[in-house]
Amino acid sequence: MDRQNLTLLTDLYELTMMQGYFKHKDRNETVIFDAFYRTNPCNGGYAVAAGLEQLINYIKELHFSKQDIDYLAGLNIFDDDFLDYLADFKFSGDIYAIPEGTVVFPREPLVKVIAPIMEAQLVETAILNIINHQSLIATKAARVCYAAKGDGIMEFGLRRAQGPDAGIYGARAAVIGGCIGTSNVLCGQLFDVPVKGTHAHSWIMSFPDEYTAFKTYADMYPSACILLVDTYDTLKSGVPNAIKVFQEMQKEGIPLTYYGIRLDSGDLAYLSKKARKMLDDAGFTDAVISASNDLDEYLIESLKLQGAAITSWGVGTNLITSKDNPAFGGVYKLAAVMGEDGTFIPKIKLSENTEKVTNPGNKTIYRIYEKDSGKLKADLICLVDENFSEEESLLLFDPSEPWKKTRLAAGTFTLRELMIPIFKDGECCYNSPKVMEIRSYCQQELDTLWDETRRFVNPHKVYVDLSKKLYDIKIDLLDQMSEKSNDLPQTAKQ
């Protein structure tokens, strides 16, 4: 996409806090913020990280133009010295992230920002906007593709997306999650992903009869001839006319390389089975039967169980909007502040809701795989200075119920650190792979999950554990905060 300055893609309070830091704190105080989410989308067992490439472009272009400064000055809430600071603003910090296409779980930092407090505060909103949306759609796409059990899924929800950006970047995320292509031509141009499509009912209706419409289309696109057969009567008109066109193509010596029909209404299980028999009886056993019509992972799974003879699926509204779960819910929380001695002081957010209590400190994540199966065993959030070895046993415990412990014997597991450096001292040190490469990587990631984790109802939970060192720091901070609370007068507590 054309280079965009998204610097003002932020909430006003990020800027008012920045001015407060500018006036009343050390503006160069280095802090750590983590972007993470608390609950898997769609009540599922996992999510798929996406959006990193756009985040990188955002950081690279991060600057306040003269027009931006003039606009902020016109709000009459910012002082001139602060606006002068913004005029020379450049991100100078470090960013670590989990690569796009990686399977992720709640409470894991998807993005970690280490920067002066004013810089780290400014980027919060845009990071969440980008990562939340694209991770949501990539996750939904992975679920839809899993339901199809190897059949191709095409994304074509552009006309139902919440605006151009959601359509473009949502389609990109859908391909990362497993879709074989998109109807979105601009997405295809920008990200070099396959674009696919057939024709609409209006094509059929604009001709004197259905056969003429089919024949004309086949003459133009003989190597990609998928005919929409439900404009008038699927079984009495649409499929017979499609068969007639295919027979004529055969007689003319035109290779039938990729051809078939598309169903867009009615009982898809019944119609597809009837259409399959008609096509097979006519000798077109390799003809594709494609289907659309408000599909999602649950309907596709149901149709597969009913024996629907569909091998290609077009999914629009329910995918591009993640209709049943339209928000990812990622958050951005302070995890540490650098002390005078150059070491990070862990910070924690306390809440009445247990799930909102944060994990403190400068953290990274190790993924643990079973050595024999290659399947994902658990994830371990730890401090960056901790080291673990595959040649030594590893104790895991549930941080919510720490008495539940598992010791992995040496040599029975493998480890992989998930977070990688993206920016160092304000300069990008990471090159994003092409989207189709990310898609292939995502498929490998999904293959490390057990089927029990990928099922749609009551999926098996993948445990995200804390290292003993990180757990102890967290408990100590909670104890300190509890003691301070107990020292308050009763009226203050209330």
Order of alpha helices (4+ residues) and beta strands (2+ residues): alpha-beta-beta-alpha-alpha-alpha-beta-beta-beta-alpha-alpha-beta-alpha-beta-alpha-alpha-alpha-beta-alpha-beta-alpha-beta-alpha-beta-alpha-beta-beta-beta-beta-beta-beta-beta-beta-beta-alpha-alpha-beta-alpha-alpha
